[in-house]
Amino acid sequence: MPEGRQVQQMFSAIAGKYDVLNHVLSGGVDFWWWWRMARASGAGPGKRFLDVAAGTGDSSMALARRGAEVISTDFTHAMLRLGPAKFRRKGLAERIWASSDADAQCLPFREASFDGLTICYGIRNVEDRARAYAEFLRVLRPGGQLTILEFSNPVLPGLKVFYDWYSRRVLPRVGAWISGDGSAYTYLPESIRGFPDQRSLAAELQAAGFRQIRWKNLTGGITALHTGIK
């Protein structure tokens, strides 16, 4: 895995095209994935959420649409700074605050500050996941929920073969064409293949100290939702 600074540089280079690429490369399914994540998170009025690795803020907006108050943060400033304008356009700025840049492994928030914590397509990019999980537990209130949305291991017959071909052959070329920088979209499929499958990720969360861990496959396991309680 590239070091944190290299990951920052990759995402900084594609920040301006990140949203377009998400929509194109997912065939528009990403909107449904955000909705499923927000529903599974338990977000709602009176709940305070921390959205880690929020990128340009689509995940934060999904939480805010359910009435939660959200702190949206990322360790790549070029991504994070694009969020506030989106929040204003969608009428959600009163419920979302874009925080200063924050590394998942060292969060600048007090203990027991949040009812829920979400991280979407970001845990793959964390160098020391165990350290990040410890931080997630620290900032969650007792009974608070961690929700992870991440690319995973397709489980439908034939889908894994198609997805492997798509991620190796199509995704890097389209990503490079639209963004003008192919490094992030070469790294993406490599990072997915090196990431734990659904059961293994659940085991990591259990070892970290989370309880009541569950997961749900979305789109045949192309992505998966994991939840755990502090």
N, C-alpha and C positions, 0 to 999 in steps of 0.2 A: 504494500500500500504506500502511496506517496506520503511524505510528511505533511503536517498541517499547513505549512506555508505554501507547499506546492498545490494542495487542494484549494487554498484561498486564491492563488493565482489563476488556476483553471476556471473557477467559478466567476472570478472577477472579469475574466476575458469574455464570458458569454452572458453576463448579467442582462444586458439590454435585449437579448433575444431569448432569454430563458423561458418566459411564459409562452411565447409562440412555439418554441420547440417542444415544450411539454404537451401542448394541445395537439400539435401535428404528429409527434411520435407516438402518442398514446391513442390516436384516433378520436380524441375528445373524451375518452373514458376517464381522464384525470378528474373531471368535475364530479363524476359519480364517486370516485375514490375519496375525494375530499369530503363529500357529503356523508359517506359511510363512516369515515374516520370521526367526524364531528359527532355523529349520532352515537357511536360506540364510546366516545370519551366521557359522556355524561355532562357535557357542557350545557349550561342553562342560566337563567337569570339568577343573580346573586352568587355565581361561581366565579372564582378568579383563576385564570389559567396562564401558564407559561408555555409558549410555543418556541421550542428550541430548534435551531437550524431551519428557521421559518422561511429563509430565502426572500422572495419578493412578496410574501404574505398571503398567498392563496389559502394556506392551511389556517392562518390566523383569522381570515375572513369567514371561513366555514364555521369556526368556533363562535365568532361574534354574531353571526346570523342566528345562532341558537340562544342568544341573549347573554353570553358570558362576557366578562371583562378579560381582556387578553393583553399580555405583554409579549410582543413579537420581537424575537432576537435571533441573531445569526453572527457567526464569526467572520463573515465576508461582508465588509462594509458596502461594497459596490452592489450587492444584492439587497441588503437591508434598507439602503436609502431609497430604493424604488417603491417601497411599501406605502409610505404615507400618502402619496398622491393617489394610489389605487384605493386606499381606505376612504379618502375624501370623495372620490368619484362614486363610490358605492354607498355612501351615506353611513359608513361604519366607523368613521374617525373617532367618534366619542367613546367607542368601546374598545379601541385598539391603540396601544402605545408602542411605538417602535423604540426599543431600548438601545443602549449602547452595545457595541459589538461584544458578543459573549461566547466563550468557548464552553462546550458541553462538559468538559472535564474540570472546569473551574468557574462555576456560575456566580455572578456578583449579586446574589440575593440572600436574604436572611433565611435561617432555618424555619421550616413549617410555614412558608409564605403562600402556598398555592393549593387549591382544591384539586387541580389536575395539571398534568404536564404532558405535552405532546411533542413528538419528534417524527417528522415525515421525510423519508428518503434521506435522512441525515446520519443515522446511526452507523451506516456502512463506512462513513468517512471519518469516524472517530478513531484515533490511534489506540486509545486505551479504553475499551468499552466498560471494563469493570470500574474504572475510576469515574466514568460518566454515570453509571448506574448508582454509585455511591452518592454522587452529587444530586441525582434525581430524588433519591430517598431523603436526602438532607432537606431539600427545599419544599418537598411535599408535606402537607399536613397529615396527621394520623388519619388513615382511611382514604387518603387521596389516591388518585389513579394515574398511572403511567399508561399512555397509549402510543404505540409505535406503528406507523404505517411504513412498510418497506417492501421493495422488490424481493421476491422469494423464489421458491422452487415450484414450477408448474406441476400440477398433479393430474390433469386430464390426459387421457391417452392421446398421443400424437402432438399435444400442445407443446411439450418440452422440446421436441425436435424442431418444430416450426419456430418457437421462440428463440432457440439457440441460433438458428440460421438468421432470423431477423436481427437479433442483437449483434451478431458478428458481421453481417454483410450489409444490412440496410441502415441500421441506426447510426453507425459511425459516418457513413457517407452523407446521409440526409443532415445529420447534426453539423458536419463540417460545412456543407453547402449553405445552410441557413445562417449559422453563427459565424462562419469565416474562420473558425478555430476548431480543428478536429480532435484536439488532445482530450477534452472532457468527455467526448462521446466515443473515444477509444477506451478510456479509463472506465466508463460506466459499465459496459458488459463484463469487463474483467473483474470489477469490484463486486458485481452481483454473483458471479460464479465462485468467488472466494468467500462469500458471506455464508454464515450458518443457515441451514434450512429451518423450517418452521419449528420442528421439535427441538432442535439444538438451540435456537434462540430462546425458546421457552425455558430450557434448562439453564441457560445463562442468567435469565431473570430470577429464576428460583434460587440459584446459587448466590445471587447478589442480595437476596433478602426480600424480594417481592413475594406476595402470596396471591392465591386465587387467580392464577395465571391462565389465560385462555387465548386461543387464536382462532381467526376466521380467515379462510382463503377467499380472495376476491379475484374475479376473472380467471378462474381455474388455477389460482395459485401464482399468477404472474406477480401479484402483490399479496401481502398478508397483513392483517391487523392483529397485533398482540396487545393484550391488556394485563396489567398487574396492579395490585393494591399494596399500599404501604402498611 
